[in-house]
Amino acid sequence: MLFRTAKRRTSSKCHALTSISLYLLCLAPAFAADWKPAGGPLMTRWAKNVSPTNVHPEYPRPQMVRDQWTNLNGLWDYALVGQASALANKVGQASSLPKIWDGQILVPFPIESALSGVMKRVGADQHLLYHRTFKAPQLKDGRRLLLHFGAVDWQCTVSVNGKQVGQHTGGYDPFTFDITDALDKSKSEQELIVAVDDPSDANWQPRGKQVREPKGIWYTPTTGIWQTVWLEEVPKAHITALHIIPDLDKKRALITVFASGGDAKRITVQVILQTKPFQTTKVSGEAGQQLVLEIPEVHSWSPDDPHLYNLSAVVVESNDVVTSYVGMRKISLGKDEHGVTRLMLNNKPVFHWGPLDQGFWPDGLYTAPTDAAMKYDLEVTKQLGFNMIRKHVKVEPARWYHYCDQMGILVWQDMPSGDKNPPWSPLGIHNGKEIERSKESADNFRAEWKNIMDSLMHFPSIVVWVPFNEAWGQFDTVNVTNWTMQHDPSRLVNCASGGNDFPVGHISDLHRYPGPTIPALEEKRAAVLGEFGGLGLPLEGHTWQAKNNWGYRSFTDLTSLNDAYANLIRRLHPLIGKGLSAAVYTQTTDVEVEVNGFMTYDREVIKLDPKKTAALHAKLHQPPPIEVVIVPTSQEKPQTWRYTTLKPSDGWEKPDFDDASWNEGPGGFGEPSTPGSAVHTDWKTPDIWLRRTIDLPSGDFRGLALNIHHDEDTEVYLNGVQAFTARGYITDYITQPLDDKGLAALKPGKNILAVHCKQTGGGQYIDVGLSRLEEQKK
């Protein structure tokens, strides 16, 4: 993690806030109050373990650990105020000082959350003030005191004892201020104020899924401190960051130790790596110099074997010691034995398979109630047989990535999206040109993206950077992608997951609900399915609201959901053989009114059967089945059907029905702009009925499946027996295994395939064939 002093940004608003904040600091007393969570709509079981004396007590920076530190999590005073002039007026009119503060808030939970004890929304024209006191250690021999923030959303000004110690912009990256010179030795208690400005989607800032009016896939915002705040005493010459690049091919790690507190060229550092029990390898050099640490018998890191080497770094002159670790892995592109471009891990093709992970909590919003709760999501993900997570338009605390390192979970890290446009009206392509952001917005995006990348550089689990998602605020894609690749050449870059694609970066990414499908294969980029699935099931007693919940596809019971999920995975497997390198299922948990999770929002119910799901997922890493076409669809070559758009008489689906008066024409049938369609006959009426005679060879029909694309509701009959029915639409061909009833209806020789499709709006399309999936021999 590249630890740094935050840039001191100035504005008239910040200076006004700071002056008022300092005035408050001199006047406002601290007061105690009995804390309890606010009455949120849904809580997790971990909430009962949260208290002002036990709130995220773990050391927050596992990639660079010191023994001595002080946790500042707990109860702080807070106030919601208007513009600086309004705040000054409020102070001037106050009849008693306690009225200055609105109450107490439990840090690090955002003020909008139940676990903050407040659960208030912050208006775009309001500011959030925090206040507390702390005891400072007696600093000797020129030692320094650092104040660390894990994350504060979005802009903040920090003051200690009436002195401004720094400002920071960015809601997702950690920052540090040296507060030594602001300490007052005459005081036993030092006073700290943090003033926060967070307009959310009223501004152009990166914000991910946060909006002021949550609905559908958009959720409650987070304002202010939402990760741990802590103090750390260090020598004058101390380590500020470690930069570690594993070089698996050359059996070495490239390590840079950054230090502060003097002339860097005169600071000597030593890195010690524990290669085996009781065996170490060492290298020494100057701070800021890249050191080469040889590892002759390298033990690589992978999801199946997440081996980590223990490492320590020392400033020799001051004996400042930090402990860390190294994961030796290589992520790259390469060709498989068939010449297909694949994602390679440690020089071997590995299929990346995992959920879209939003990282929201019903009681803590952006902040997990406890460390154990945060870890639980990862444990369930691993238990279900996923080897990857796409961290979706959010950045997690450092401990989350540390657990991914320990458990062996590959991470695709998104940049949180945002711009002044509403997120559901994303920037994109207009008149053949990419729409530009304002200079202020674009400059801030680049600055925050760099800070996020720098703060996460250490973690070997992170293997893909994703600058843009679905064109949300997408701009200058080629330059942003190329910069990302240059800034970190040790990882892969996905230019725009499901967005406006440009021939740049390492990955071609398509989103398709419910899917699955595969993008067109390319010579220099791997083909991935960046989002699909979205199978929704609200479970009573475990939802954010009692009704009007939402999912891409809705089910009413666990059995139906699990059957549909198993069918998705069976359809996904053949696509791997066709060149698909990764797939991302939507999603880990329900979030507010969105119920697409494989867990409920409170994490009380795992909707997917863990044992059966893990077995399904294991097959994805085995040789994919071969699809053998039995009755072709019209995807490659038009197939002849009898059809009518006038409601036929009863029995139209039966083999002996006389369809001589029906029209004859080539499939598929529909409107050509429908996604995934191959239209050869226009169909624009609400209903269409189709019949086709098909020839089947003698033999075992087990394993036969419908190859179907429907938009919208459809019913399929084999020799008069209903073999398939579905509501809604899909956007590509899917393989739907026939059930026992459908298989029993078939016979060798002539069979009648009959179909009815109904649509109510938008695109429309129908086409059907039969195929068989045959397992390959290992």
C-alpha positions in Angstrom: 0.0 0.0 0.0 1.4 3.3 -1.0 1.0 5.3 2.2 1.3 9.0 1.7 0.4 12.4 3.1 -2.8 13.6 1.5 -2.7 16.5 -0.8 -3.8 19.7 0.8 -6.6 20.9 -1.4 -8.0 24.3 -0.7 -11.3 26.0 -1.4 -13.3 28.8 0.1 -15.8 26.4 1.4 -13.2 24.2 3.1 -11.5 27.3 4.7 -14.9 28.5 6.0 -15.7 25.1 7.4 -12.3 24.9 9.0 -12.5 28.2 10.8 -16.0 27.4 12.2 -14.9 23.9 13.1 -12.0 25.3 15.1 -14.3 27.7 16.9 -16.5 24.8 17.9 -13.5 22.8 19.0 -12.7 25.4 21.6 -16.3 25.6 22.9 -18.0 22.2 22.7 -17.8 19.8 25.6 -17.9 16.0 25.2 -20.9 14.3 26.7 -21.8 10.7 27.2 -25.0 9.0 26.0 -26.2 5.5 26.2 -25.6 4.1 22.7 -27.9 1.7 20.8 -28.4 1.0 17.1 -31.1 3.0 15.4 -34.2 1.2 14.3 -33.1 -0.1 10.9 -35.4 -2.2 8.7 -33.1 -5.2 8.8 -30.2 -6.3 11.0 -27.6 -9.0 10.9 -26.8 -11.4 13.7 -23.4 -9.7 14.2 -25.0 -6.5 15.2 -25.5 -7.7 18.8 -21.7 -7.9 19.1 -21.2 -4.2 18.3 -20.7 -1.8 21.2 -18.8 1.5 21.7 -16.1 -0.5 23.4 -15.9 -3.2 20.8 -16.2 -1.8 17.3 -13.8 -3.1 14.7 -10.9 -3.5 17.2 -8.6 -5.3 14.7 -5.5 -3.8 13.3 -6.7 -2.3 10.1 -3.6 -2.5 7.8 -2.5 -6.2 7.7 -0.2 -5.5 4.8 2.1 -3.3 6.9 1.8 -4.0 10.6 3.3 -2.3 13.6 2.9 -3.5 17.2 2.0 -0.3 18.8 -1.2 1.6 17.8 -4.3 3.2 19.2 -7.8 2.6 17.9 -10.0 5.7 17.7 -13.2 3.8 16.8 -16.1 4.4 19.2 -18.4 7.2 20.1 -17.7 10.6 18.7 -19.8 13.8 18.8 -21.4 14.8 15.6 -23.4 17.6 14.1 -25.2 18.1 10.8 -24.9 21.7 9.6 -25.6 23.8 6.6 -23.2 26.2 4.8 -20.5 27.8 6.9 -22.6 31.0 7.4 -25.5 29.0 8.7 -23.1 27.2 11.1 -21.7 30.4 12.4 -25.2 31.7 13.0 -26.1 28.6 14.9 -23.1 28.9 17.1 -23.8 32.6 17.8 -27.4 31.9 18.9 -26.6 28.8 21.0 -27.8 29.4 24.6 -25.9 26.4 25.9 -22.9 24.7 24.4 -24.2 21.0 24.3 -26.8 22.2 21.7 -23.9 22.6 19.3 -23.7 18.9 18.8 -26.6 16.8 17.6 -25.6 13.7 19.6 -23.1 10.9 19.4 -22.2 8.6 16.5 -20.5 5.2 16.5 -17.4 5.4 14.3 -16.7 3.9 11.8 -20.3 3.4 10.8 -21.7 5.9 8.3 -24.3 8.3 9.7 -27.0 6.8 7.4 -26.6 3.4 8.9 -28.5 1.8 11.9 -25.2 0.8 13.6 -24.1 4.5 13.7 -26.9 4.9 16.2 -28.1 7.9 14.2 -29.5 6.8 10.8 -29.9 10.2 9.3 -29.6 11.3 5.7 -27.2 14.1 4.8 -28.5 16.6 2.4 -26.3 17.8 -0.6 -26.1 21.2 1.1 -25.2 19.9 4.5 -21.9 19.1 6.2 -21.1 16.5 8.8 -18.9 17.4 11.7 -17.2 14.8 14.0 -15.5 15.6 17.3 -13.7 13.6 20.0 -10.7 13.8 22.3 -7.8 11.4 22.7 -4.7 10.9 24.8 -1.4 11.4 23.0 1.7 9.4 24.0 4.8 11.1 25.4 6.9 11.4 22.3 10.7 11.1 22.9 13.8 11.2 20.7 12.0 13.0 17.9 9.3 10.4 17.5 6.2 11.3 15.4 2.4 10.6 15.9 0.5 9.6 12.7 -3.3 9.9 12.4 -4.7 7.3 9.9 -8.1 7.1 8.2 -9.2 4.0 6.4 -11.7 5.9 4.4 -13.9 9.0 4.6 -16.6 9.7 2.0 -15.9 12.2 0.4 -14.0 15.4 1.1 -12.7 16.1 4.6 -10.8 18.7 6.6 -9.0 17.5 9.8 -8.0 19.7 12.7 -6.2 18.9 16.0 -6.3 21.4 18.9 -7.5 24.1 16.6 -4.8 23.5 13.9 -5.6 22.2 10.5 -3.5 19.1 9.9 -4.7 18.3 6.4 -7.5 17.8 3.8 -8.3 14.9 1.7 -10.6 14.2 -1.3 -11.6 10.6 -2.1 -14.1 8.3 -0.5 -12.3 5.0 -1.0 -8.6 5.3 -0.3 -6.8 5.5 3.1 -4.8 8.6 4.0 -2.5 9.7 6.8 -1.6 13.0 8.6 1.4 13.6 10.8 -0.2 15.5 13.7 2.9 15.7 15.9 3.2 19.5 15.6 -0.4 20.1 16.4 -0.3 18.3 19.8 -0.6 20.4 22.9 1.7 19.1 25.7 -0.1 21.1 28.3 -3.3 19.1 27.7 -4.0 15.6 28.9 -6.7 15.3 26.1 -6.1 16.4 22.6 -9.1 17.5 20.5 -9.9 16.2 17.0 -12.5 17.5 14.5 -13.2 16.1 11.1 -15.5 18.2 8.8 -17.0 16.2 5.9 -18.6 17.3 2.6 -20.4 14.5 0.6 -22.9 15.6 -2.0 -23.3 12.0 -3.3 -25.1 11.9 -6.7 -25.7 15.7 -6.6 -22.0 16.0 -7.6 -19.6 14.4 -10.1 -17.7 12.4 -7.4 -17.0 8.6 -7.6 -19.8 7.0 -5.6 -20.6 3.6 -7.0 -24.2 2.5 -6.2 -24.9 5.4 -3.7 -27.8 7.7 -4.6 -30.0 10.1 -2.6 -33.2 8.3 -3.8 -32.5 4.6 -3.6 -34.4 2.3 -5.9 -33.8 -1.0 -7.8 -30.1 -1.5 -8.2 -29.3 1.9 -6.5 -28.8 2.0 -2.8 -28.6 4.2 0.3 -25.6 6.5 0.4 -22.7 6.5 2.8 -21.4 9.8 4.3 -18.3 10.4 6.4 -16.0 8.1 8.2 -16.7 4.5 7.3 -13.5 2.7 8.0 -11.2 2.5 11.1 -9.5 5.6 12.5 -6.3 5.0 14.4 -3.1 6.5 15.8 0.4 5.2 15.4 3.7 6.3 17.0 6.7 6.0 14.8 10.4 7.0 14.9 11.4 10.1 12.9 12.8 7.9 10.2 10.0 5.4 9.5 8.6 3.2 6.8 5.6 4.8 4.9 4.9 2.1 2.3 5.9 -1.2 0.8 5.7 -1.9 -2.9 6.0 -5.6 -3.8 6.0 -7.1 -7.3 6.1 -10.9 -7.5 8.3 -12.1 -10.4 7.4 -15.7 -10.6 9.2 -16.5 -13.8 12.5 -15.3 -12.5 11.9 -16.7 -9.0 12.2 -13.4 -7.2 10.2 -10.6 -5.6 10.9 -6.9 -6.4 10.4 -4.9 -3.2 10.6 -1.1 -2.6 10.6 0.2 0.9 9.5 3.9 1.1 10.5 5.9 4.2 10.2 9.3 5.6 11.9 11.5 8.2 15.1 12.4 6.6 17.2 12.1 3.5 15.8 8.9 1.9 19.2 8.1 0.4 20.6 8.0 3.9 17.9 5.7 5.2 19.0 2.0 5.1 16.4 -0.6 4.9 16.5 -4.4 5.2 13.9 -6.9 4.0 13.7 -10.3 5.5 11.7 -13.1 3.8 10.9 -16.4 5.6 11.2 -18.9 2.8 10.9 -22.0 5.0 10.6 -22.7 8.7 13.8 -21.4 10.3 15.1 -20.3 6.9 15.2 -16.7 5.7 16.6 -14.7 2.9 17.6 -11.0 3.2 18.5 -8.0 1.1 19.5 -4.5 2.1 19.6 -1.1 0.4 18.4 2.4 0.4 14.9 3.6 1.0 13.1 4.1 -2.3 15.4 1.7 -4.1 14.0 -1.4 -5.7 15.5 -4.4 -4.0 15.7 -7.8 -5.6 14.8 -10.7 -3.2 15.7 -14.1 -4.7 13.5 -17.0 -3.9 15.2 -20.1 -5.4 12.5 -22.7 -4.5 9.5 -20.6 -5.2 6.1 -21.7 -3.8 3.4 -20.1 -6.0 0.1 -18.6 -4.8 -3.2 -19.8 -6.3 -6.8 -20.3 -5.3 -6.1 -24.0 -4.7 -2.9 -23.3 -2.7 -2.8 -19.7 -1.4 0.7 -19.8 0.0 2.0 -16.6 1.5 5.6 -15.8 2.6 6.1 -13.8 5.8 8.1 -10.7 5.3 9.5 -7.9 7.5 11.1 -4.6 6.6 13.3 -2.6 8.9 14.8 0.9 8.9 18.2 0.1 10.2 19.0 3.5 11.7 15.8 3.8 13.8 14.8 0.2 14.1 11.3 0.9 12.7 9.9 -2.6 11.9 6.8 -3.5 9.9 5.7 -7.0 9.1 4.0 -8.0 5.9 3.8 -10.9 3.4 4.3 -11.8 -0.2 2.2 -14.0 -2.6 4.1 -15.3 -5.5 1.7 -15.4 -8.5 1.6 -14.3 -12.1 -1.5 -13.1 -14.0 -1.2 -12.8 -17.7 -2.8 -13.6 -21.1 -1.8 -16.6 -23.1 -3.0 -19.2 -25.6 -4.4 -22.6 -24.7 -3.7 -25.8 -26.6 -6.4 -24.8 -29.2 -4.9 -21.3 -29.8 -7.7 -19.5 -27.8 -6.6 -16.4 -25.8 -7.1 -17.2 -22.1 -6.6 -15.7 -18.7 -3.5 -17.4 -17.3 -2.5 -17.8 -13.7 1.1 -18.9 -13.1 1.3 -19.6 -16.8 -1.7 -22.0 -16.9 -5.3 -21.3 -18.1 -7.6 -20.8 -15.1 -11.3 -20.2 -15.5 -12.2 -17.2 -13.3 -15.6 -17.9 -11.7 -17.2 -15.8 -9.1 -20.0 -13.5 -7.9 -20.6 -9.8 -8.4 -20.0 -8.5 -4.8 -21.6 -5.2 -3.8 -20.3 -5.1 -0.3 -23.4 -3.6 1.4 -24.8 -4.4 4.8 -28.4 -3.8 6.1 -27.2 -2.5 9.4 -23.8 -0.9 8.4 -24.3 0.0 4.7 -20.7 0.3 3.4 -19.3 -0.9 6.8 -19.6 -4.6 7.8 -20.9 -4.8 11.4 -17.8 -6.8 12.5 -14.7 -8.3 11.0 -16.2 -11.7 11.4 -19.2 -10.7 9.3 -17.0 -9.3 6.6 -15.0 -12.6 6.6 -18.2 -14.7 6.5 -19.2 -13.5 3.0 -15.8 -14.7 1.7 -16.1 -18.0 3.5 -19.5 -18.7 2.0 -18.2 -17.6 -1.5 -15.3 -20.1 -1.1 -17.6 -22.8 0.3 -19.8 -22.6 -2.8 -16.8 -23.3 -5.0 -16.2 -19.8 -6.5 -12.5 -18.9 -7.1 -13.0 -15.2 -7.9 -15.0 -12.1 -6.8 -15.7 -9.0 -8.9 -15.7 -6.2 -6.3 -18.4 -4.1 -7.8 -17.9 -0.2 -7.9 -16.8 -0.2 -4.3 -13.4 -0.6 -2.5 -13.3 -2.6 0.7 -11.1 -2.2 3.9 -7.6 -3.7 3.6 -8.6 -6.6 5.8 -11.1 -7.9 3.2 -8.3 -8.2 0.6 -6.0 -9.8 3.2 -8.6 -12.5 3.7 -8.8 -13.0 -0.1 -5.1 -13.4 -0.1 -5.3 -16.0 2.7 -8.3 -17.9 1.3 -7.2 -17.9 -2.3 -9.8 -15.8 -4.0 -9.0 -13.9 -7.2 -10.3 -10.3 -7.1 -11.4 -8.1 -10.0 -11.4 -4.6 -8.6 -13.8 -2.0 -10.1 -13.3 1.8 -9.9 -16.4 3.2 -8.2 -18.4 4.9 -10.9 -19.9 8.4 -10.8 -20.4 11.7 -12.6 -23.0 14.4 -12.4 -25.3 12.4 -14.7 -27.9 10.2 -13.0 -26.4 6.7 -12.9 -29.3 5.3 -14.8 -28.6 7.8 -17.7 -25.0 6.9 -18.2 -22.5 8.7 -20.3 -21.7 6.8 -23.5 -21.4 7.2 -27.2 -23.2 10.2 -28.9 -23.0 10.8 -32.6 -20.1 8.4 -32.8 -18.1 10.1 -30.2 -17.4 9.4 -26.5 -19.0 12.0 -24.3 -16.5 14.0 -22.2 -16.6 14.8 -18.5 -15.9 18.3 -17.2 -12.2 18.9 -16.5 -12.8 19.0 -12.8 -14.6 15.6 -12.9 -12.1 14.0 -15.2 -9.1 15.2 -13.2 -10.7 14.0 -10.0 -11.5 10.6 -11.5 -7.9 10.1 -12.5 -6.6 11.2 -9.1 -8.9 9.0 -7.1 -8.3 6.0 -9.4 -4.6 6.3 -8.9 -5.0 6.6 -5.2 -7.2 3.5 -5.0 -4.8 1.5 -7.2 -1.8 2.6 -5.1 -3.6 1.7 -1.8 -4.4 -1.8 -3.1 -1.1 -2.6 -5.0 0.1 -4.9 -2.3 -2.6 -7.6 -2.4 -1.7 -10.6 -4.6 -5.4 -11.6 -4.8 -6.2 -8.6 -7.0 -5.5 -9.7 -10.6 -7.7 -7.4 -12.7 -8.4 -3.7 -12.7 -11.8 -2.5 -14.1 -11.8 1.3 -14.7 -15.4 1.5 -15.9 -18.7 -0.4 -15.5 -21.5 -0.4 -18.1 -20.6 3.1 -19.4 -21.5 4.7 -16.0 -19.4 7.8 -16.3 -17.3 6.2 -19.0 -15.0 8.7 -20.7 -11.6 8.8 -22.5 -11.6 5.0 -22.3 -8.5 4.3 -24.4 -6.3 6.7 -22.5 -7.6 5.7 -19.1 -7.1 2.0 -19.9 -3.6 2.6 -21.3 -2.6 4.6 -18.2 -4.0 1.9 -15.9 -1.9 -0.7 -17.8 1.2 1.4 -17.6 0.7 2.3 -13.9 0.5 -1.4 -13.0 1.9 -3.7 -15.7 1.8 -6.7 -13.3 -2.0 -7.1 -13.6 -4.6 -7.3 -16.3 -7.0 -4.5 -17.2 -10.7 -4.8 -18.3 -11.4 -1.4 -20.0 -15.2 -1.4 -19.5 -17.1 -4.3 -18.0 -20.3 -4.5 -20.1 -19.9 -0.9 -21.3 -18.9 0.7 -24.5 -16.1 -1.5 -25.6 -12.9 -0.3 -27.2 -10.2 -2.5 -28.6 -7.9 -1.8 -25.7 -6.9 -3.6 -22.5 -6.7 -7.4 -22.0 -10.4 -8.3 -21.8 -13.5 -8.2 -23.9 -16.4 -8.1 -21.5 -20.2 -8.6 -22.1 -23.1 -8.5 -19.7 -26.2 -10.6 -20.4 -29.2 -11.3 -18.2 -30.0 -14.0 -17.5 -27.6 -15.4 -20.0 -25.2 -17.1 -20.2 -23.5 -16.1 -23.5 -20.0 -15.5 -24.8 -18.5 -12.4 -26.6 -16.9 -12.8 -30.0 -13.4 -14.3 -29.6 -10.4 -12.0 -30.2 -6.8 -12.6 -30.9 -5.3 -10.3 -28.2 -8.1 -10.2 -25.6 -9.8 -12.8 -23.4 -13.5 -13.2 -23.7 -15.5 -12.9 -20.4 -19.1 -12.7 -19.3 -18.8 -9.8 -16.8 -22.3 -10.2 -15.4 -25.2 -12.6 -15.9 -27.8 -14.5 -13.8 -29.6 -12.2 -11.5 -32.0 -14.9 -10.3 -34.2 -13.3 -7.6 -36.0 -14.7 -4.6 -37.4 -12.6 -1.7 -37.7 -14.6 1.5 -40.1 -13.3 4.1 -38.5 -12.0 7.2 -35.2 -11.4 5.5 -35.9 -8.5 3.1 -35.3 -4.8 3.4 -39.0 -4.1 2.8 -42.0 -6.4 3.0 -43.1 -6.1 -0.7 -42.2 -4.7 -4.1 -38.7 -6.3 -4.1 -36.9 -6.7 -7.4 -34.8 -9.2 -9.3 -33.7 -9.7 -12.9 -35.7 -13.0 -12.8 -38.2 -13.7 -10.0 -38.8 -17.1 -8.3 -41.2 -18.0 -5.5 -39.4 -20.9 -3.7 -35.9 -22.2 -3.1 -36.5 -25.4 -5.2 -37.3 -23.4 -8.3 -34.4 -21.0 -7.7 -31.9 -23.9 -7.3 -33.2 -25.7 -10.4 -32.9 -22.5 -12.5 -29.4 -21.9 -11.1 -28.3 -25.4 -11.9 -29.6 -24.9 -15.5 -27.6 -21.7 -15.8 -24.4 -23.5 -14.8 -25.1 -26.4 -17.1 -25.5 -23.9 -20.0 -22.4 -22.0 -18.9 -20.1 -25.1 -19.0 -20.1 -25.6 -22.8 -19.2 -21.9 -23.3 -15.9 -22.4 -21.6 -15.0 -24.9 -24.3 -15.9 -22.3 -26.9 -13.4 -19.8 -25.4 -15.1 -18.1 -22.4 -12.3 -17.3 -19.9 -14.4 -15.9 -17.0 -18.0 -15.4 -15.7 -19.5 -13.3 -13.0 -22.8 -14.3 -11.4 -25.1 -11.6 -10.0 -24.7 -11.6 -7.0 -23.4 -12.4 -3.5 -26.2 -11.0 -1.4 -29.5 -9.3 -1.7 -29.1 -5.5 -1.3 -32.0 -3.4 -0.1 -34.9 -4.0 -2.6 -32.7 -6.0 -5.0 -33.1 -9.8 -4.2 -30.7 -11.3 -6.7 -28.3 -12.7 -4.0 -27.3 -16.2 -3.3 -27.6 -15.1 0.3 -30.3 -12.9 1.9 -29.3 -9.4 2.8 -29.0 -10.3 6.5 -26.9 -13.3 5.6 -29.3 -15.6 7.5 -30.2 -17.8 4.5 -27.9 -19.2 1.8 -30.5 -19.7 -1.0 -28.3 -22.1 -3.0 -27.8 -25.5 -1.6 -24.1 -25.4 -0.6 -23.1 -29.0 -1.3 -25.0 -29.3 -4.6 -23.8 -25.9 -5.8 -20.1 -26.6 -5.0 -20.4 -29.9 -7.0 -21.9 -28.0 -9.9 -19.2 -25.4 -9.8 -16.4 -28.0 -9.6 -17.5 -29.3 -13.1 -16.7 -25.9 -14.6 -13.0 -26.6 -14.0 -13.3 -30.0 -15.8 -13.3 -30.5 -19.6 -16.4 -28.8 -21.0 -19.1 -31.0 -22.7 -19.4 -31.0 -26.5 -22.7 -29.7 -27.9 -23.9 -32.0 -30.7 -26.7 -30.5 -32.8 -29.6 -32.9 -33.3 -32.2 -30.5 -34.8 -30.6 -27.2 -35.9 -31.9 -23.8 -35.0 -31.9 -20.9 -37.5 -28.8 -19.3 -36.0 -26.5 -20.6 -38.8 -28.9 -21.5 -41.5 -32.7 -20.7 -41.8 -35.0 -23.6 -41.0 -38.4 -24.0 -42.5 -41.5 -23.7 -40.2 -45.3 -23.6 -40.6 -46.6 -20.5 -38.8 -49.7 -18.3 -38.1 -50.3 -15.1 -36.2 -54.1 -15.8 -36.0 -55.2 -17.8 -33.0 -55.6 -21.4 -34.2 -58.2 -23.9 -33.1 -57.7 -26.2 -30.1 -55.3 -29.1 -30.7 -52.9 -27.0 -32.8 -49.9 -28.5 -30.9 -50.9 -32.2 -31.6 -49.3 -34.3 -34.3 -52.5 -34.9 -36.3 -53.4 -31.2 -36.5 -53.9 -30.0 -40.1 -51.7 -26.9 -40.6 -52.0 -26.8 -44.4 -53.7 -23.3 -44.2 -50.8 -21.9 -42.2 -48.0 -19.9 -43.8 -44.6 -21.4 -44.5 -41.3 -19.5 -43.9 -37.8 -19.5 -42.6 -37.0 -19.1 -38.9 -36.2 -17.3 -36.7 -39.2 -15.1 -36.4 -39.2 -11.7 -34.9 -37.9 -8.1 -35.0 -34.3 -7.8 -36.2 -33.1 -5.4 -33.5 -33.9 -8.0 -30.7 -30.6 -8.9 -29.0 -29.1 -12.3 -30.0 -31.6 -12.9 -32.8 -31.2 -14.3 -36.3 -34.5 -13.0 -37.9 -35.4 -14.4 -41.3 -39.1 -13.8 -41.1 -40.6 -10.6 -39.6 -43.0 -11.1 -36.8 -44.6 -8.0 -35.2 -48.0 -9.2 -33.9 -48.6 -10.0 -30.2 -48.7 -13.8 -30.8 -47.2 -16.4 -33.2 -47.8 -20.2 -33.4 -45.2 -22.5 -35.1 -45.1 -26.1 -36.2 -42.2 -28.1 -37.6 -41.7 -31.8 -38.4 -38.3 -33.1 -37.2 -36.5 -36.4 -37.7 -34.8 -38.1 -34.7 -32.5 -41.0 -34.9 -33.1 -44.2 -33.0 -31.3 -44.6 -29.7 -31.2 -43.1 -26.2 -32.8 -39.7 -26.0 -31.4 -38.9 -22.6 -29.3 -35.7 -22.5 -31.4 -34.0 -25.2 -32.1 -30.3 -24.6 -34.0 -27.5 -26.3 -31.8 -24.9 -27.9 -34.1 -21.9 -27.6 -34.2 -18.1 -27.8 -37.6 -16.5 -26.8 -38.9 -13.0 -26.4 -41.2 -13.1 -24.5 -43.5 -15.8 -23.0 -43.2 -19.2 -24.7 -44.5 -22.7 -24.5 -43.0 -25.7 -26.4 -44.7 -29.0 -27.2 -43.2 -32.3 -28.4 -45.8 -34.5 -30.1 -48.5 -32.6 -28.2 -46.8 -32.9 -24.8 -45.8 -29.6 -23.1 -42.0 -29.9 -22.7 -41.1 -26.3 -21.7 -42.8 -23.1 -20.6 -41.2 -19.8 -19.6 -42.3 -16.3 -18.8 -40.4 -13.1 -19.8 -37.7 -12.8 -22.3 -34.1 -13.8 -22.8 -31.4 -12.1 -24.9 -29.6 -15.1 -26.4 -29.9 -18.8 -27.2 -29.9 -21.1 -24.2 -29.7 -24.8 -23.8 -32.6 -26.1 -21.7 -32.4 -29.9 -20.8 -35.6 -31.8 -21.4 -37.3 -33.2 -18.3 -38.6 -36.8 -18.1 -42.0 -35.8 -19.5 -40.5 -34.2 -22.6 -38.1 -37.1 -23.2 -40.9 -39.6 -23.0 -42.8 -37.8 -25.7 -40.1 -38.3 -28.3 -39.8 -41.3 -30.7 -37.4 -42.3 -33.5 -38.4 -40.9 -36.9 -40.9 -38.2 -37.4 -41.9 -35.9 -34.5 -43.8 -32.6 -34.3 -42.2 -29.6 -32.6 -44.9 -26.9 -31.8 -44.3 -23.5 -30.3 -46.4 -20.6 -29.1 -44.7 -17.2 -28.3 -46.4 -14.1 -26.9 -44.8 -10.6 -26.6 -46.1 -7.4 -25.0 -43.5 -4.8 -25.8 -40.0 -4.1 -27.0 -38.1 -6.7 -29.0 -39.6 -10.0 -30.0 -38.1 -13.3 -31.3 -38.6 -17.1 -31.3 -36.5 -20.0 -32.5 -36.1 -23.6 -31.3 -33.9 -26.6 -32.0 -32.6 -29.7 -30.2 -29.1 -30.6 -29.1 -27.2 -33.0 -26.8 -24.4 -32.2 -24.4 -21.8 -35.0 -24.3 -19.2 -35.1 -21.6 -15.6 -35.3 -22.8 -13.3 -38.0 -21.6 -10.6 -36.8 -19.3 
